[in-house]
Amino acid sequence: MAAPDLGDEQWSQLLTHLVGGQRSVVKQTAVRVGNVLVIVSGLPGLVDANLEKALAKAEAVS
């Protein structure tokens, strides 16, 4: 899986957990812009949908 093309550095991974027969997938994505690092974790679709918004919010307050 490729990390999104945002910022100076990007990193992404999928984590799969199996507990009591229930499987869940969590996506972690990290993006660095200058000295700002944003890490978003959660359901893959929600991470993808909210990453740019989280990055913009973090940059605005830094």
Buried (B, 14 or more C-beta within 10 A) or exposed (E): EEBBEBBEEBEBEEEEEEEEEEEEEBBBBBBBBEEBEBEBEBEBEEBBEEBBEBBEEBEEEE
